[in-house]
Amino acid sequence: MAGKNDTSQSAWVGYATVECLADSVKRALAGGASEISSFEIPYIGSVSVLKDPAGQAIHLIEYKAMGGPQ
């Protein structure tokens, strides 16, 4: 539990699902965003962390195919 003088921040992270991560990142960069990082989540998909010109971050995720109907 954070103490009274604790200056650390906590935050929720939202993910926006995209069909093509590469295309979405390209459009965001053209609009002035910067890419902070990108990484793979094993068995899940690819993620890119972007920051808009005002400094707000958003995570984009492209899920891997899950193998058809269950």
N, C-alpha and C positions, 0 to 999 in steps of 0.2 A: 504494500500500500504506500502511496506517495505521502511524504511528510509535508508539513506546513511550508517549509522553505524549498521544496523540490521544484526546480525550474524546468524539468524535462517535460516534453509534450507527448501526448498520446493522440492517435488519430486513426480513423477508419480508412481503409483503402478500398476504393471501388474499382471494379474492372468493367470495361466496356467491351462486349464481344464484337469482333469484326470478322468478316468473311476472309479477307486477305490482309494480313498484318503488314506486309511489305508495302502494299498500295496505300494503306491508311497512314503509315508512318511517312511515306513520301509526301502525301497531301498535307499532313500536319507540319512537316518541315518547311514546305513551300509557303505555308501560312504564318510562319514565324516561330513555330514551336522548336524546342530543342529536345534531343533524345538523351535522357539521363542514363539509362541502361537498357539492356535487353537480355533475356535469358529463357531457357527452356525449363518447363516443369515436366519431369519424366512422366510419360503416359497420359499427360493432360494436354499440353500445347505450348505455344510460344507466346512470350510476353514482352512488351515494350513499355517502358516508363517514359512518358513525355512531360514536358513542362511548357506551358504557354508563356507568351511574352510578359504576362503579369505575374508569373511565378507559381501558378496553380498546377499541381501535378495530376496526371491521370494515367491509369494503367490500361493498356489495350491488350486483349488476349484473343488469339486464334486457336480454337480447340482442335485437337486431332480428331479424325473420324473415329467413331466408337464401335465400328464393326457391324452396323446394320441393326435391324429390328431384334428385339430381345424376346 
